[in-house]
Amino acid sequence: MKYKKIKRLIDIVLSLIGLTILSPILLIVAIAIKLESKGPVIFQQERLGLDGKAFKIYKFRSMCEGAEKSGVYETKGDARVTKVGKFIRKTSIDEFPQFVNIIKGDMSIVGPRPTLTYHPWPIEEYTEFQKKRFNVRPGVTGWAQVNGRKEVPWNKRLEYDVEYVENLSFGFDLVIFFKTIIKVLAMRDNVNVGETAAKKATDKDQNSEVAATIEERRNN
C-alpha cells in the first residue's frame, strides 16, 4: 500500500520536529525525574510490534523503580506513581520518548498501541483475527485509545485495532490524531479501572461483532 510508505515518511518528519520543539520540556522533565527518585530517567519495556516481534518501548519513568513487579494495572491513588509521574501521566508527557521509537522504525504516530509480551496474553494465544493488529507498526495513539482507552476491555480494544488496520488511510489517521489531542487536553481515560483482559473471544465471535459494527456505521 502506497500510504504505508508515505505514513513512514510523515512519522519520521513529525518525530524529528517534535523532538526539536519539545527538547526544553524533555530536559526539564528528565531533571525532575532524576531529582525526585532513584532509578533511570527512561523506562524501557518489551512490547510486541510489527509482525509480533518484540522491541523496547521508551517512556519517561513515572513510577518508583521496580514498580512493574507489583502488577500491570495502575489504580487511582497508586502509591507507586511518583509526584512527577502523576503530572507526566496526566498530561501524557511520559509518552514523548516514543518519538525515538518512531525514528528507529519500531513505532508510528498512529497505530494499535503496542501490547506487553505477556499481557493481555502471549502472542501465541491471540486469535488469527486479533493477530491482524500486528500487520502495521504500533502507535503512540490509536483507534482504541480515542474510543475509551484504558476503560475498554481488551477484546474490544483488539477489535478497534483490527478495524484500524483494515481501514488504514491518511484520513483515518487524521481523525485519530485530532481526537487524541482533544483527549490529552481534557486529560481523560488515563487510569486503568480494573482487570480488562479476563475474557477472550473466538475468531468467529469477533468477526461477527466487527461486521455488525461496520454495518451499523454504514446505516447511520
CORMOTA-V707841 format. One record per residue. PHI is phi in whole degrees, 0 to 359 (999 if undefined). PSI is psi in degrees with one decimal (* if undefined). BURIAL is + if it has 16 or more other C-alpha atoms within 10 Angstrom, else -. Layout:
PHI	PSI	BURIAL
PHI	PSI	BURIAL
This chain:
999	128.7	-
299	-37.3	-
299	-31.9	-
300	-38.5	-
289	-42.2	-
295	-40.0	-
300	-41.7	+
297	-41.8	+
296	-44.6	-
300	-42.3	-
302	-47.1	+
295	-46.5	+
297	-48.1	-
294	-34.6	-
292	-41.4	+
296	-41.8	-
296	-43.7	-
299	-45.4	-
296	-38.1	+
293	-49.5	-
292	-38.9	-
270	0.1	-
307	-39.7	-
297	-40.6	-
294	-42.6	-
299	-40.2	+
294	-44.9	-
298	-44.2	-
296	-42.4	+
299	-43.7	+
295	-43.1	-
298	-41.4	-
296	-44.3	+
294	-38.5	-
288	-32.3	-
281	-41.2	-
212	155.6	+
285	156.1	-
121	169.7	-
291	151.9	-
289	-40.6	+
261	128.0	+
267	128.3	+
244	138.4	-
211	140.7	-
285	130.2	+
229	163.8	+
268	128.3	+
244	-145.5	+
304	132.0	+
62	19.4	-
76	11.8	+
277	141.1	-
282	144.5	+
213	166.7	+
262	119.1	-
273	146.1	+
251	133.7	+
215	154.2	+
292	134.9	+
293	123.0	+
245	-5.1	+
239	167.2	+
295	154.2	+
301	133.4	+
81	9.8	-
297	-30.1	-
296	-19.0	-
291	-18.1	-
270	-1.3	-
135	160.1	-
282	-39.7	-
274	134.0	-
267	139.1	+
242	165.5	-
300	128.9	-
77	19.4	-
302	121.7	-
292	-17.0	-
286	-21.1	+
279	128.5	+
284	170.4	+
296	-44.8	-
296	-38.8	+
301	-40.2	+
300	-42.3	+
291	-47.8	-
288	-25.0	+
287	-43.8	+
297	-35.4	+
264	-2.5	+
66	16.1	+
295	-26.1	+
299	-19.1	+
274	-11.6	+
304	-36.1	+
300	-12.9	+
290	-8.5	+
300	-33.6	+
292	-41.6	+
302	-38.4	+
294	-46.9	+
298	-37.7	+
291	-19.5	-
99	3.8	-
285	-33.9	+
223	175.6	+
231	165.9	+
292	-43.9	+
241	133.0	+
167	175.4	+
299	135.7	+
298	135.3	+
292	127.9	+
273	159.5	+
295	158.5	+
292	-19.2	+
238	-3.9	-
222	133.9	-
289	-20.6	+
197	161.1	-
300	156.5	-
305	-33.0	+
294	-21.8	-
263	-2.1	-
289	143.6	+
286	165.5	-
300	-36.2	-
298	-49.1	+
295	-30.8	+
293	-14.5	+
298	-23.9	+
297	-21.0	+
271	7.5	+
280	-8.3	-
229	164.8	+
294	141.2	+
293	158.7	+
241	164.8	+
290	-33.1	+
222	162.0	+
204	-179.7	+
298	-38.9	+
294	-36.8	+
293	-34.5	+
273	0.4	+
246	30.1	+
130	-23.4	-
56	-119.0	+
284	-11.0	+
271	-4.7	+
271	129.7	+
302	150.6	+
300	-39.1	+
303	-41.7	+
289	-38.8	+
301	-43.7	+
293	-32.6	+
295	-42.6	+
298	-40.2	+
299	-45.9	+
293	-38.3	+
300	-39.5	+
297	-48.3	+
300	-41.1	+
284	-13.0	-
234	26.3	-
304	126.8	+
195	162.8	-
298	-41.4	-
297	-41.6	-
296	-42.2	-
298	-40.3	+
298	-43.3	-
301	-47.8	-
296	-42.1	+
301	-48.8	+
287	-32.8	-
295	-35.0	+
295	-44.0	+
304	-44.4	-
297	-43.7	-
294	-40.8	+
295	-44.1	+
295	-33.9	-
278	-11.6	-
54	51.0	-
253	154.3	-
59	41.3	+
262	-3.2	+
236	134.3	+
295	133.7	+
263	-0.3	-
149	-173.4	-
296	122.5	-
239	13.5	+
238	22.9	-
289	-34.6	-
243	133.9	-
255	155.6	+
241	159.2	-
274	165.1	-
303	-40.5	-
297	-45.8	-
302	-47.6	-
287	-39.7	+
300	-38.8	+
293	-43.5	-
293	-42.1	-
294	-41.9	+
299	-41.6	-
296	-38.9	-
295	-45.4	-
297	-41.8	-
295	-39.0	-
296	-39.6	-
292	-35.0	-
294	-33.9	-
280	-15.5	-
268	*	-
